[in-house]
Amino acid sequence: MNRVKEYRLDVGKSQLALAKQIGVSRQTINMIENDKYNPSLELCINLARALHTDLNTLFWDD
């Protein structure tokens, strides 16, 4: 489970806008949000930066 969709909606970005910002396809964002794709560490870092959060908050439960 991850919080990509939650944070993406909080910052008011569409899947397409987020994808363009970090250099991936909209489909990649969709698959990450639906736990159907395990992103690389680099992509995780880019997502966290784009969503103004950190890796632990975005990808791991407490």
PDB file of N, CA, C, O and CB in Angstrom:
ATOM      1  N   MET A   1       0.844  -1.190   0.000  1.00  0.00           N
ATOM      2  CA  MET A   1       0.000   0.000   0.000  1.00  0.00           C
ATOM      3  C   MET A   1       0.879   1.239   0.000  1.00  0.00           C
ATOM      4  O   MET A   1       1.929   1.277   0.640  1.00  0.00           O
ATOM      5  CB  MET A   1      -0.954   0.006   1.219  1.00  0.00           C
ATOM      6  N   ASN A   2       0.432   2.244  -0.724  1.00  0.00           N
ATOM      7  CA  ASN A   2       1.136   3.524  -0.729  1.00  0.00           C
ATOM      8  C   ASN A   2       0.117   4.654  -0.676  1.00  0.00           C
ATOM      9  O   ASN A   2      -1.087   4.433  -0.803  1.00  0.00           O
ATOM     10  CB  ASN A   2       2.043   3.659  -1.985  1.00  0.00           C
ATOM     11  N   ARG A   3       0.608   5.834  -0.490  1.00  0.00           N
ATOM     12  CA  ARG A   3      -0.270   7.004  -0.356  1.00  0.00           C
ATOM     13  C   ARG A   3      -0.106   7.986  -1.518  1.00  0.00           C
ATOM     14  O   ARG A   3      -0.395   9.173  -1.374  1.00  0.00           O
ATOM     15  CB  ARG A   3       0.012   7.720   0.962  1.00  0.00           C
ATOM     16  N   VAL A   4       0.355   7.494  -2.662  1.00  0.00           N
ATOM     17  CA  VAL A   4       0.603   8.372  -3.803  1.00  0.00           C
ATOM     18  C   VAL A   4      -0.672   9.092  -4.214  1.00  0.00           C
ATOM     19  O   VAL A   4      -0.663  10.311  -4.387  1.00  0.00           O
ATOM     20  CB  VAL A   4       1.165   7.573  -4.985  1.00  0.00           C
ATOM     21  N   LYS A   5      -1.763   8.363  -4.373  1.00  0.00           N
ATOM     22  CA  LYS A   5      -3.019   8.994  -4.803  1.00  0.00           C
ATOM     23  C   LYS A   5      -3.471  10.041  -3.790  1.00  0.00           C
ATOM     24  O   LYS A   5      -3.853  11.149  -4.167  1.00  0.00           O
ATOM     25  CB  LYS A   5      -4.123   7.932  -4.994  1.00  0.00           C
ATOM     26  N   GLU A   6      -3.429   9.696  -2.523  1.00  0.00           N
ATOM     27  CA  GLU A   6      -3.846  10.628  -1.466  1.00  0.00           C
ATOM     28  C   GLU A   6      -3.047  11.931  -1.533  1.00  0.00           C
ATOM     29  O   GLU A   6      -3.619  13.021  -1.501  1.00  0.00           O
ATOM     30  CB  GLU A   6      -3.676   9.978  -0.078  1.00  0.00           C
ATOM     31  N   TYR A   7      -1.733  11.811  -1.626  1.00  0.00           N
ATOM     32  CA  TYR A   7      -0.889  13.009  -1.670  1.00  0.00           C
ATOM     33  C   TYR A   7      -1.041  13.758  -2.992  1.00  0.00           C
ATOM     34  O   TYR A   7      -0.993  14.988  -3.017  1.00  0.00           O
ATOM     35  CB  TYR A   7       0.576  12.630  -1.455  1.00  0.00           C
ATOM     36  N   ARG A   8      -1.222  13.022  -4.087  1.00  0.00           N
ATOM     37  CA  ARG A   8      -1.422  13.670  -5.385  1.00  0.00           C
ATOM     38  C   ARG A   8      -2.686  14.522  -5.357  1.00  0.00           C
ATOM     39  O   ARG A   8      -2.683  15.655  -5.837  1.00  0.00           O
ATOM     40  CB  ARG A   8      -1.507  12.618  -6.516  1.00  0.00           C
ATOM     41  N   LEU A   9      -3.758  13.983  -4.801  1.00  0.00           N
ATOM     42  CA  LEU A   9      -5.006  14.743  -4.706  1.00  0.00           C
ATOM     43  C   LEU A   9      -4.865  15.923  -3.750  1.00  0.00           C
ATOM     44  O   LEU A   9      -5.431  16.989  -3.992  1.00  0.00           O
ATOM     45  CB  LEU A   9      -6.148  13.833  -4.247  1.00  0.00           C
ATOM     46  N   ASP A  10      -4.115  15.738  -2.666  1.00  0.00           N
ATOM     47  CA  ASP A  10      -3.897  16.832  -1.708  1.00  0.00           C
ATOM     48  C   ASP A  10      -3.200  18.032  -2.341  1.00  0.00           C
ATOM     49  O   ASP A  10      -3.481  19.178  -1.990  1.00  0.00           O
ATOM     50  CB  ASP A  10      -3.076  16.334  -0.529  1.00  0.00           C
ATOM     51  N   VAL A  11      -2.284  17.760  -3.283  1.00  0.00           N
ATOM     52  CA  VAL A  11      -1.582  18.876  -3.933  1.00  0.00           C
ATOM     53  C   VAL A  11      -2.302  19.341  -5.197  1.00  0.00           C
ATOM     54  O   VAL A  11      -1.849  20.269  -5.868  1.00  0.00           O
ATOM     55  CB  VAL A  11      -0.148  18.469  -4.277  1.00  0.00           C
ATOM     56  N   GLY A  12      -3.426  18.693  -5.522  1.00  0.00           N
ATOM     57  CA  GLY A  12      -4.261  19.140  -6.633  1.00  0.00           C
ATOM     58  C   GLY A  12      -3.712  18.825  -8.011  1.00  0.00           C
ATOM     59  O   GLY A  12      -3.939  19.583  -8.953  1.00  0.00           O
ATOM     60  N   LYS A  13      -2.994  17.722  -8.145  1.00  0.00           N
ATOM     61  CA  LYS A  13      -2.437  17.343  -9.443  1.00  0.00           C
ATOM     62  C   LYS A  13      -3.199  16.165 -10.026  1.00  0.00           C
ATOM     63  O   LYS A  13      -3.663  15.284  -9.302  1.00  0.00           O
ATOM     64  CB  LYS A  13      -0.946  16.998  -9.314  1.00  0.00           C
ATOM     65  N   SER A  14      -3.319  16.166 -11.331  1.00  0.00           N
ATOM     66  CA  SER A  14      -3.877  15.003 -12.029  1.00  0.00           C
ATOM     67  C   SER A  14      -2.761  13.976 -12.190  1.00  0.00           C
ATOM     68  O   SER A  14      -1.582  14.282 -12.010  1.00  0.00           O
ATOM     69  CB  SER A  14      -4.489  15.405 -13.428  1.00  0.00           C
ATOM     70  N   GLN A  15      -3.154  12.763 -12.530  1.00  0.00           N
ATOM     71  CA  GLN A  15      -2.139  11.750 -12.806  1.00  0.00           C
ATOM     72  C   GLN A  15      -1.230  12.212 -13.937  1.00  0.00           C
ATOM     73  O   GLN A  15      -0.016  12.014 -13.876  1.00  0.00           O
ATOM     74  CB  GLN A  15      -2.797  10.402 -13.161  1.00  0.00           C
ATOM     75  N   LEU A  16      -1.798  12.818 -14.957  1.00  0.00           N
ATOM     76  CA  LEU A  16      -1.018  13.282 -16.100  1.00  0.00           C
ATOM     77  C   LEU A  16      -0.037  14.378 -15.705  1.00  0.00           C
ATOM     78  O   LEU A  16       1.122  14.353 -16.120  1.00  0.00           O
ATOM     79  CB  LEU A  16      -1.943  13.786 -17.196  1.00  0.00           C
ATOM     80  N   ALA A  17      -0.489  15.335 -14.910  1.00  0.00           N
ATOM     81  CA  ALA A  17       0.396  16.426 -14.490  1.00  0.00           C
ATOM     82  C   ALA A  17       1.567  15.896 -13.660  1.00  0.00           C
ATOM     83  O   ALA A  17       2.708  16.316 -13.852  1.00  0.00           O
ATOM     84  CB  ALA A  17      -0.392  17.474 -13.682  1.00  0.00           C
ATOM     85  N   LEU A  18       1.283  14.983 -12.745  1.00  0.00           N
ATOM     86  CA  LEU A  18       2.347  14.398 -11.933  1.00  0.00           C
ATOM     87  C   LEU A  18       3.307  13.602 -12.806  1.00  0.00           C
ATOM     88  O   LEU A  18       4.524  13.690 -12.645  1.00  0.00           O
ATOM     89  CB  LEU A  18       1.758  13.499 -10.832  1.00  0.00           C
ATOM     90  N   ALA A  19       2.758  12.832 -13.722  1.00  0.00           N
ATOM     91  CA  ALA A  19       3.591  12.029 -14.620  1.00  0.00           C
ATOM     92  C   ALA A  19       4.533  12.905 -15.434  1.00  0.00           C
ATOM     93  O   ALA A  19       5.720  12.602 -15.551  1.00  0.00           O
ATOM     94  CB  ALA A  19       2.715  11.197 -15.555  1.00  0.00           C
ATOM     95  N   LYS A  20       4.013  13.982 -15.993  1.00  0.00           N
ATOM     96  CA  LYS A  20       4.845  14.896 -16.781  1.00  0.00           C
ATOM     97  C   LYS A  20       5.934  15.524 -15.927  1.00  0.00           C
ATOM     98  O   LYS A  20       7.065  15.691 -16.382  1.00  0.00           O
ATOM     99  CB  LYS A  20       3.987  15.989 -17.415  1.00  0.00           C
ATOM    100  N   GLN A  21       5.597  15.872 -14.695  1.00  0.00           N
ATOM    101  CA  GLN A  21       6.553  16.515 -13.803  1.00  0.00           C
ATOM    102  C   GLN A  21       7.751  15.615 -13.503  1.00  0.00           C
ATOM    103  O   GLN A  21       8.882  16.090 -13.402  1.00  0.00           O
ATOM    104  CB  GLN A  21       5.868  16.912 -12.507  1.00  0.00           C
ATOM    105  N   ILE A  22       7.498  14.327 -13.364  1.00  0.00           N
ATOM    106  CA  ILE A  22       8.600  13.434 -12.988  1.00  0.00           C
ATOM    107  C   ILE A  22       9.108  12.580 -14.153  1.00  0.00           C
ATOM    108  O   ILE A  22      10.022  11.776 -13.975  1.00  0.00           O
ATOM    109  CB  ILE A  22       8.158  12.529 -11.861  1.00  0.00           C
ATOM    110  N   GLY A  23       8.526  12.749 -15.339  1.00  0.00           N
ATOM    111  CA  GLY A  23       9.062  12.104 -16.527  1.00  0.00           C
ATOM    112  C   GLY A  23       8.657  10.661 -16.742  1.00  0.00           C
ATOM    113  O   GLY A  23       9.444   9.862 -17.249  1.00  0.00           O
ATOM    114  N   VAL A  24       7.423  10.318 -16.357  1.00  0.00           N
ATOM    115  CA  VAL A  24       6.893   8.977 -16.615  1.00  0.00           C
ATOM    116  C   VAL A  24       5.539   9.118 -17.292  1.00  0.00           C
ATOM    117  O   VAL A  24       5.052  10.232 -17.484  1.00  0.00           O
ATOM    118  CB  VAL A  24       6.774   8.145 -15.295  1.00  0.00           C
ATOM    119  N   SER A  25       4.934   8.007 -17.653  1.00  0.00           N
ATOM    120  CA  SER A  25       3.611   8.048 -18.279  1.00  0.00           C
ATOM    121  C   SER A  25       2.512   8.112 -17.213  1.00  0.00           C
ATOM    122  O   SER A  25       2.728   7.764 -16.052  1.00  0.00           O
ATOM    123  CB  SER A  25       3.404   6.813 -19.188  1.00  0.00           C
ATOM    124  N   ARG A  26       1.351   8.557 -17.631  1.00  0.00           N
ATOM    125  CA  ARG A  26       0.197   8.572 -16.736  1.00  0.00           C
ATOM    126  C   ARG A  26      -0.130   7.159 -16.282  1.00  0.00           C
ATOM    127  O   ARG A  26      -0.534   6.945 -15.139  1.00  0.00           O
ATOM    128  CB  ARG A  26      -1.022   9.211 -17.425  1.00  0.00           C
ATOM    129  N   GLN A  27       0.043   6.193 -17.180  1.00  0.00           N
ATOM    130  CA  GLN A  27      -0.237   4.801 -16.848  1.00  0.00           C
ATOM    131  C   GLN A  27       0.669   4.307 -15.723  1.00  0.00           C
ATOM    132  O   GLN A  27       0.245   3.516 -14.881  1.00  0.00           O
ATOM    133  CB  GLN A  27      -0.069   3.919 -18.085  1.00  0.00           C
ATOM    134  N   THR A  28       1.911   4.771 -15.712  1.00  0.00           N
ATOM    135  CA  THR A  28       2.832   4.388 -14.634  1.00  0.00           C
ATOM    136  C   THR A  28       2.318   4.896 -13.299  1.00  0.00           C
ATOM    137  O   THR A  28       2.335   4.164 -12.310  1.00  0.00           O
ATOM    138  CB  THR A  28       4.250   4.934 -14.901  1.00  0.00           C
ATOM    139  N   ILE A  29       1.863   6.138 -13.258  1.00  0.00           N
ATOM    140  CA  ILE A  29       1.304   6.692 -12.020  1.00  0.00           C
ATOM    141  C   ILE A  29       0.091   5.885 -11.593  1.00  0.00           C
ATOM    142  O   ILE A  29      -0.059   5.565 -10.414  1.00  0.00           O
ATOM    143  CB  ILE A  29       0.922   8.180 -12.203  1.00  0.00           C
ATOM    144  N   ASN A  30      -0.773   5.552 -12.541  1.00  0.00           N
ATOM    145  CA  ASN A  30      -1.957   4.763 -12.235  1.00  0.00           C
ATOM    146  C   ASN A  30      -1.580   3.402 -11.658  1.00  0.00           C
ATOM    147  O   ASN A  30      -2.174   2.963 -10.673  1.00  0.00           O
ATOM    148  CB  ASN A  30      -2.811   4.584 -13.486  1.00  0.00           C
ATOM    149  N   MET A  31      -0.610   2.740 -12.253  1.00  0.00           N
ATOM    150  CA  MET A  31      -0.202   1.421 -11.764  1.00  0.00           C
ATOM    151  C   MET A  31       0.441   1.513 -10.377  1.00  0.00           C
ATOM    152  O   MET A  31       0.242   0.625  -9.548  1.00  0.00           O
ATOM    153  CB  MET A  31       0.775   0.770 -12.752  1.00  0.00           C
ATOM    154  N   ILE A  32       1.200   2.562 -10.120  1.00  0.00           N
ATOM    155  CA  ILE A  32       1.791   2.745  -8.788  1.00  0.00           C
ATOM    156  C   ILE A  32       0.685   2.949  -7.762  1.00  0.00           C
ATOM    157  O   ILE A  32       0.701   2.333  -6.696  1.00  0.00           O
ATOM    158  CB  ILE A  32       2.773   3.950  -8.775  1.00  0.00           C
ATOM    159  N   GLU A  33      -0.272   3.810  -8.081  1.00  0.00           N
ATOM    160  CA  GLU A  33      -1.370   4.086  -7.154  1.00  0.00           C
ATOM    161  C   GLU A  33      -2.190   2.830  -6.850  1.00  0.00           C
ATOM    162  O   GLU A  33      -2.747   2.703  -5.759  1.00  0.00           O
ATOM    163  CB  GLU A  33      -2.276   5.170  -7.728  1.00  0.00           C
ATOM    164  N   ASN A  34      -2.266   1.916  -7.796  1.00  0.00           N
ATOM    165  CA  ASN A  34      -3.060   0.698  -7.625  1.00  0.00           C
ATOM    166  C   ASN A  34      -2.211  -0.508  -7.228  1.00  0.00           C
ATOM    167  O   ASN A  34      -2.663  -1.649  -7.334  1.00  0.00           O
ATOM    168  CB  ASN A  34      -3.809   0.389  -8.902  1.00  0.00           C
ATOM    169  N   ASP A  35      -0.986  -0.258  -6.773  1.00  0.00           N
ATOM    170  CA  ASP A  35      -0.069  -1.311  -6.324  1.00  0.00           C
ATOM    171  C   ASP A  35       0.137  -2.409  -7.365  1.00  0.00           C
ATOM    172  O   ASP A  35       0.220  -3.590  -7.028  1.00  0.00           O
ATOM    173  CB  ASP A  35      -0.584  -1.927  -5.045  1.00  0.00           C
ATOM    174  N   LYS A  36       0.217  -2.008  -8.625  1.00  0.00           N
ATOM    175  CA  LYS A  36       0.466  -2.968  -9.704  1.00  0.00           C
ATOM    176  C   LYS A  36       1.848  -2.769 -10.316  1.00  0.00           C
ATOM    177  O   LYS A  36       2.188  -3.416 -11.306  1.00  0.00           O
ATOM    178  CB  LYS A  36      -0.606  -2.842 -10.786  1.00  0.00           C
ATOM    179  N   TYR A  37       2.641  -1.878  -9.734  1.00  0.00           N
ATOM    180  CA  TYR A  37       3.982  -1.583 -10.241  1.00  0.00           C
ATOM    181  C   TYR A  37       4.842  -1.163  -9.061  1.00  0.00           C
ATOM    182  O   TYR A  37       4.442  -0.323  -8.255  1.00  0.00           O
ATOM    183  CB  TYR A  37       3.951  -0.466 -11.347  1.00  0.00           C
ATOM    184  N   ASN A  38       6.019  -1.751  -8.968  1.00  0.00           N
ATOM    185  CA  ASN A  38       6.964  -1.379  -7.916  1.00  0.00           C
ATOM    186  C   ASN A  38       7.986  -0.421  -8.501  1.00  0.00           C
ATOM    187  O   ASN A  38       8.867  -0.843  -9.251  1.00  0.00           O
ATOM    188  CB  ASN A  38       7.662  -2.634  -7.309  1.00  0.00           C
ATOM    189  N   PRO A  39       7.886   0.858  -8.172  1.00  0.00           N
ATOM    190  CA  PRO A  39       8.796   1.842  -8.757  1.00  0.00           C
ATOM    191  C   PRO A  39      10.216   1.688  -8.221  1.00  0.00           C
ATOM    192  O   PRO A  39      10.436   1.180  -7.122  1.00  0.00           O
ATOM    193  CB  PRO A  39       8.291   3.254  -8.484  1.00  0.00           C
ATOM    194  N   SER A  40      11.164   2.140  -9.024  1.00  0.00           N
ATOM    195  CA  SER A  40      12.559   2.152  -8.603  1.00  0.00           C
ATOM    196  C   SER A  40      12.733   3.160  -7.470  1.00  0.00           C
ATOM    197  O   SER A  40      11.868   4.005  -7.238  1.00  0.00           O
ATOM    198  CB  SER A  40      13.498   2.493  -9.794  1.00  0.00           C
ATOM    199  N   LEU A  41      13.845   3.062  -6.779  1.00  0.00           N
ATOM    200  CA  LEU A  41      14.134   4.011  -5.708  1.00  0.00           C
ATOM    201  C   LEU A  41      14.182   5.434  -6.242  1.00  0.00           C
ATOM    202  O   LEU A  41      13.677   6.357  -5.603  1.00  0.00           O
ATOM    203  CB  LEU A  41      15.456   3.661  -5.023  1.00  0.00           C
ATOM    204  N   GLU A  42      14.784   5.616  -7.407  1.00  0.00           N
ATOM    205  CA  GLU A  42      14.859   6.946  -8.012  1.00  0.00           C
ATOM    206  C   GLU A  42      13.463   7.511  -8.275  1.00  0.00           C
ATOM    207  O   GLU A  42      13.200   8.684  -8.010  1.00  0.00           O
ATOM    208  CB  GLU A  42      15.662   6.893  -9.320  1.00  0.00           C
ATOM    209  N   LEU A  43      12.582   6.674  -8.793  1.00  0.00           N
ATOM    210  CA  LEU A  43      11.213   7.126  -9.062  1.00  0.00           C
ATOM    211  C   LEU A  43      10.474   7.430  -7.758  1.00  0.00           C
ATOM    212  O   LEU A  43       9.709   8.392  -7.691  1.00  0.00           O
ATOM    213  CB  LEU A  43      10.445   6.062  -9.871  1.00  0.00           C
ATOM    214  N   CYS A  44      10.697   6.624  -6.734  1.00  0.00           N
ATOM    215  CA  CYS A  44      10.086   6.886  -5.425  1.00  0.00           C
ATOM    216  C   CYS A  44      10.530   8.240  -4.881  1.00  0.00           C
ATOM    217  O   CYS A  44       9.718   9.011  -4.369  1.00  0.00           O
ATOM    218  CB  CYS A  44      10.447   5.771  -4.426  1.00  0.00           C
ATOM    219  N   ILE A  45      11.816   8.519  -4.997  1.00  0.00           N
ATOM    220  CA  ILE A  45      12.346   9.799  -4.524  1.00  0.00           C
ATOM    221  C   ILE A  45      11.724  10.949  -5.306  1.00  0.00           C
ATOM    222  O   ILE A  45      11.334  11.959  -4.722  1.00  0.00           O
ATOM    223  CB  ILE A  45      13.884   9.834  -4.653  1.00  0.00           C
ATOM    224  N   ASN A  46      11.631  10.799  -6.621  1.00  0.00           N
ATOM    225  CA  ASN A  46      11.021  11.856  -7.447  1.00  0.00           C
ATOM    226  C   ASN A  46       9.557  12.066  -7.088  1.00  0.00           C
ATOM    227  O   ASN A  46       9.088  13.203  -7.040  1.00  0.00           O
ATOM    228  CB  ASN A  46      11.145  11.510  -8.937  1.00  0.00           C
ATOM    229  N   LEU A  47       8.838  10.991  -6.838  1.00  0.00           N
ATOM    230  CA  LEU A  47       7.440  11.114  -6.417  1.00  0.00           C
ATOM    231  C   LEU A  47       7.333  11.861  -5.091  1.00  0.00           C
ATOM    232  O   LEU A  47       6.524  12.778  -4.951  1.00  0.00           O
ATOM    233  CB  LEU A  47       6.793   9.726  -6.295  1.00  0.00           C
ATOM    234  N   ALA A  48       8.141  11.468  -4.132  1.00  0.00           N
ATOM    235  CA  ALA A  48       8.096  12.110  -2.818  1.00  0.00           C
ATOM    236  C   ALA A  48       8.391  13.601  -2.926  1.00  0.00           C
ATOM    237  O   ALA A  48       7.716  14.418  -2.299  1.00  0.00           O
ATOM    238  CB  ALA A  48       9.094  11.446  -1.864  1.00  0.00           C
ATOM    239  N   ARG A  49       9.388  13.953  -3.712  1.00  0.00           N
ATOM    240  CA  ARG A  49       9.724  15.377  -3.894  1.00  0.00           C
ATOM    241  C   ARG A  49       8.577  16.131  -4.561  1.00  0.00           C
ATOM    242  O   ARG A  49       8.213  17.227  -4.135  1.00  0.00           O
ATOM    243  CB  ARG A  49      11.009  15.527  -4.735  1.00  0.00           C
ATOM    244  N   ALA A  50       8.016  15.538  -5.604  1.00  0.00           N
ATOM    245  CA  ALA A  50       6.928  16.193  -6.342  1.00  0.00           C
ATOM    246  C   ALA A  50       5.686  16.356  -5.481  1.00  0.00           C
ATOM    247  O   ALA A  50       4.898  17.281  -5.682  1.00  0.00           O
ATOM    248  CB  ALA A  50       6.582  15.395  -7.598  1.00  0.00           C
ATOM    249  N   LEU A  51       5.512  15.444  -4.511  1.00  0.00           N
ATOM    250  CA  LEU A  51       4.327  15.479  -3.651  1.00  0.00           C
ATOM    251  C   LEU A  51       4.609  16.111  -2.293  1.00  0.00           C
ATOM    252  O   LEU A  51       3.770  16.063  -1.392  1.00  0.00           O
ATOM    253  CB  LEU A  51       3.791  14.077  -3.454  1.00  0.00           C
ATOM    254  N   HIS A  52       5.786  16.701  -2.150  1.00  0.00           N
ATOM    255  CA  HIS A  52       6.160  17.459  -0.946  1.00  0.00           C
ATOM    256  C   HIS A  52       6.077  16.624   0.328  1.00  0.00           C
ATOM    257  O   HIS A  52       5.533  17.058   1.344  1.00  0.00           O
ATOM    258  CB  HIS A  52       5.269  18.678  -0.804  1.00  0.00           C
ATOM    259  N   THR A  53       6.629  15.416   0.247  1.00  0.00           N
ATOM    260  CA  THR A  53       6.650  14.539   1.410  1.00  0.00           C
ATOM    261  C   THR A  53       7.932  13.717   1.381  1.00  0.00           C
ATOM    262  O   THR A  53       8.826  13.988   0.579  1.00  0.00           O
ATOM    263  CB  THR A  53       5.397  13.616   1.442  1.00  0.00           C
ATOM    264  N   ASP A  54       8.025  12.725   2.242  1.00  0.00           N
ATOM    265  CA  ASP A  54       9.214  11.879   2.276  1.00  0.00           C
ATOM    266  C   ASP A  54       8.842  10.435   1.941  1.00  0.00           C
ATOM    267  O   ASP A  54       7.666  10.075   1.911  1.00  0.00           O
ATOM    268  CB  ASP A  54       9.895  11.955   3.661  1.00  0.00           C
ATOM    269  N   LEU A  55       9.857   9.622   1.691  1.00  0.00           N
ATOM    270  CA  LEU A  55       9.624   8.233   1.278  1.00  0.00           C
ATOM    271  C   LEU A  55       8.857   7.432   2.315  1.00  0.00           C
ATOM    272  O   LEU A  55       7.927   6.703   1.968  1.00  0.00           O
ATOM    273  CB  LEU A  55      10.937   7.551   0.996  1.00  0.00           C
ATOM    274  N   ASN A  56       9.232   7.554   3.576  1.00  0.00           N
ATOM    275  CA  ASN A  56       8.553   6.782   4.620  1.00  0.00           C
ATOM    276  C   ASN A  56       7.067   7.091   4.676  1.00  0.00           C
ATOM    277  O   ASN A  56       6.244   6.180   4.768  1.00  0.00           O
ATOM    278  CB  ASN A  56       9.184   7.058   5.975  1.00  0.00           C
ATOM    279  N   THR A  57       6.724   8.346   4.622  1.00  0.00           N
ATOM    280  CA  THR A  57       5.322   8.751   4.690  1.00  0.00           C
ATOM    281  C   THR A  57       4.551   8.270   3.466  1.00  0.00           C
ATOM    282  O   THR A  57       3.393   7.862   3.566  1.00  0.00           O
ATOM    283  CB  THR A  57       5.213  10.273   4.815  1.00  0.00           C
ATOM    284  N   LEU A  58       5.203   8.322   2.320  1.00  0.00           N
ATOM    285  CA  LEU A  58       4.527   7.992   1.062  1.00  0.00           C
ATOM    286  C   LEU A  58       4.358   6.486   0.850  1.00  0.00           C
ATOM    287  O   LEU A  58       3.351   6.053   0.288  1.00  0.00           O
ATOM    288  CB  LEU A  58       5.297   8.579  -0.098  1.00  0.00           C
ATOM    289  N   PHE A  59       5.324   5.691   1.289  1.00  0.00           N
ATOM    290  CA  PHE A  59       5.313   4.277   0.920  1.00  0.00           C
ATOM    291  C   PHE A  59       5.223   3.271   2.055  1.00  0.00           C
ATOM    292  O   PHE A  59       4.981   2.092   1.797  1.00  0.00           O
ATOM    293  CB  PHE A  59       6.507   3.991   0.163  1.00  0.00           C
ATOM    294  N   TRP A  60       5.407   3.688   3.299  1.00  0.00           N
ATOM    295  CA  TRP A  60       5.389   2.702   4.379  1.00  0.00           C
ATOM    296  C   TRP A  60       4.392   3.091   5.456  1.00  0.00           C
ATOM    297  O   TRP A  60       4.262   4.263   5.810  1.00  0.00           O
ATOM    298  CB  TRP A  60       6.782   2.547   4.988  1.00  0.00           C
ATOM    299  N   ASP A  61       3.697   2.098   5.966  1.00  0.00           N
ATOM    300  CA  ASP A  61       2.771   2.307   7.072  1.00  0.00           C
ATOM    301  C   ASP A  61       3.534   2.372   8.385  1.00  0.00           C
ATOM    302  O   ASP A  61       4.600   1.771   8.526  1.00  0.00           O
ATOM    303  CB  ASP A  61       1.713   1.191   7.119  1.00  0.00           C
ATOM    304  N   ASP A  62       2.994   3.089   9.323  1.00  0.00           N
ATOM    305  CA  ASP A  62       3.602   3.142  10.670  1.00  0.00           C
ATOM    306  C   ASP A  62       3.200   1.933  11.461  1.00  0.00           C
ATOM    307  O   ASP A  62       3.604   1.787  12.615  1.00  0.00           O
ATOM    308  CB  ASP A  62       3.192   4.422  11.424  1.00  0.00           C
TER     309      ASP A  62
END
